[in-house]
Amino acid sequence: MASLVSIRLDDQLFQEMKAKANILHLSQTDYIRKAIEHMNNEIKMRERSQRLKQASLSVREESMKINAEFSEIDHDPETE
């Protein structure tokens, strides 16, 4: 099922969109659809990157705790 969307563009943006669509041999509708798809994909990549960054920080935090525990064992006078 397809939904209809109505948008208002200022004349300069409309003319630029129209020219770029012509260069790509796309209808204006296809150009706008592809632009929306591109933006959605860009946001998905940013969200994925943010999740990976957060996971990496969590793993790093755990690794630092484990490293600190190993350091304590390495310097424990009872183990020497």
Secondary structure as GFF3:
##gff-version 3
##sequence-region A 1 80
A	DSSP	alpha_helix	11	23	.	.	.	ID=ss1
A	DSSP	alpha_helix	28	74	.	.	.	ID=ss2
A	DSSP	three_ten_helix	77	79	.	.	.	ID=ss3
###
